[in-house]
Amino acid sequence: MKSRDQKSQSSNDLSQFGAAEALFSNDPADLIEKIEAFPKFASRQAIAKFLTKYEIFKRILTVNGSIVECGVLHGAGLLAWAKLSSIFEPANHVRKVIGFDTFGGFPSVAEEDTETGTFNELKKGGLTGSAIDNVLEAVRCMT
């Protein structure tokens, strides 16, 4: 099972990711039903990331301004912020959710970062996520 940062994942985590992948692939439900049942397939880490965004979003409801995501990757965080905004403040047409990314991974990595860093994506091109067209299509599907 591929994990973006296997060095920080336990063998149990990697095993659970593999089992979830098999469960998703072998489940006879239609894709839309699988998406609606996302907790069945999502890792606890993925759900925890989303719940963290939810808790942060609740704290900023009374704060004016935009939300900026630096490092879009596959667009999950960007779309989470946008969907939370549409749920909790459907009439707020002022708040913008803005994403920045190279869409080509790290253009370079400084030597001092690689001397002590252990993240396996700490390399030129590391953390290359979805193509910009794919993320833009996801945004268009929301509207």
C-alpha positions in Angstrom: 0.0 0.0 0.0 1.5 3.3 -1.0 1.6 6.0 1.6 2.9 9.5 1.1 5.0 9.3 4.2 5.6 5.7 5.0 8.4 6.6 7.4 5.9 8.1 9.8 3.3 5.4 9.3 3.1 2.3 11.5 2.9 -1.1 9.9 -0.6 -1.3 11.4 -1.6 2.0 9.6 -0.2 0.8 6.3 -2.1 -2.5 6.8 -5.3 -0.7 7.5 -4.8 1.5 4.4 -4.4 -1.7 2.3 -7.5 -3.3 3.8 -9.5 -0.1 3.2 -8.4 0.0 -0.5 -9.4 -3.7 -0.9 -12.7 -3.0 0.8 -13.4 0.0 -1.4 -12.5 -2.0 -4.6 -14.5 -5.1 -3.7 -17.6 -3.3 -2.3 -20.5 -3.8 -4.8 -22.1 -0.5 -4.0 -22.2 2.2 -6.7 -19.6 5.0 -6.5 -22.0 7.6 -5.2 -23.1 5.2 -2.4 -19.5 4.6 -1.5 -18.9 8.4 -1.4 -22.0 8.9 0.9 -20.6 6.1 3.2 -17.1 7.7 3.3 -16.4 6.9 7.0 -16.6 3.2 6.0 -13.5 3.7 3.8 -11.7 6.7 5.1 -8.8 6.3 7.6 -9.1 7.7 11.1 -6.4 10.1 10.1 -8.4 11.5 7.1 -11.5 11.9 9.2 -9.4 13.6 12.0 -8.0 16.1 9.4 -11.5 16.9 8.3 -12.8 17.3 11.8 -9.8 19.6 12.6 -10.8 21.8 9.7 -14.4 21.8 10.9 -13.4 22.9 14.4 -11.2 25.7 13.0 -13.9 26.8 10.7 -16.4 27.1 13.6 -13.9 29.5 15.3 -13.7 31.8 12.3 -17.4 32.1 11.5 -17.5 35.6 13.0 -14.2 36.6 11.5 -14.2 38.6 8.2 -11.8 37.6 5.5 -10.8 34.9 3.1 -9.4 31.4 3.7 -6.1 30.7 2.1 -4.7 27.1 1.5 -1.0 27.1 0.7 -0.3 23.7 -0.9 -3.5 22.4 -2.5 -2.1 18.9 -3.3 -5.2 17.0 -4.4 -7.7 19.7 -3.4 -9.2 17.9 -0.4 -8.5 20.7 2.1 -9.5 23.4 -0.4 -12.8 21.8 -1.1 -13.4 21.0 2.6 -13.0 24.8 3.4 -15.3 25.7 0.5 -18.0 23.1 1.5 -17.9 24.1 5.2 -18.4 27.7 4.1 -21.4 26.7 1.9 -22.9 24.8 4.8 -22.3 27.2 7.7 -22.5 30.5 5.8 -24.5 30.0 2.6 -25.4 33.7 2.3 -21.8 34.9 2.8 -20.8 36.0 -0.7 -17.8 37.9 0.6 -15.6 35.1 2.0 -13.3 33.5 -0.6 -11.5 30.3 -0.4 -8.2 30.6 -2.2 -5.7 27.9 -3.0 -2.0 28.2 -4.0 0.1 25.4 -5.3 2.9 24.9 -7.8 1.0 21.9 -9.2 4.4 20.4 -9.9 5.7 19.6 -6.5 8.6 21.3 -4.8 10.6 23.2 -7.4 13.7 22.6 -5.3 14.7 21.6 -1.7 17.4 23.3 0.3 20.2 21.1 1.5 19.7 22.1 5.1 16.2 20.7 4.9 17.3 17.3 3.6 20.1 17.0 6.2 17.7 16.6 9.1 14.3 16.0 7.4 12.9 12.5 7.2 9.8 13.1 5.0 10.1 10.9 1.9 8.6 13.7 -0.3 11.4 16.1 0.7 12.8 16.2 -2.8 12.5 18.1 -6.1 9.0 17.3 -7.4 7.9 16.0 -4.0 4.3 16.5 -3.0 3.1 16.7 -6.6 -0.7 16.3 -6.3 -3.5 16.5 -8.7 -3.2 18.5 -11.9 -4.6 22.0 -11.7 -7.3 21.1 -14.3 -8.5 18.2 -12.0 -8.8 20.5 -9.0 -10.6 23.2 -11.0 -13.0 20.6 -12.3 -13.7 19.6 -8.6 -14.4 23.3 -7.8 -16.7 23.6 -10.8 -18.6 20.5 -9.6 -19.4 22.3 -6.4 -21.2 25.2 -8.1 
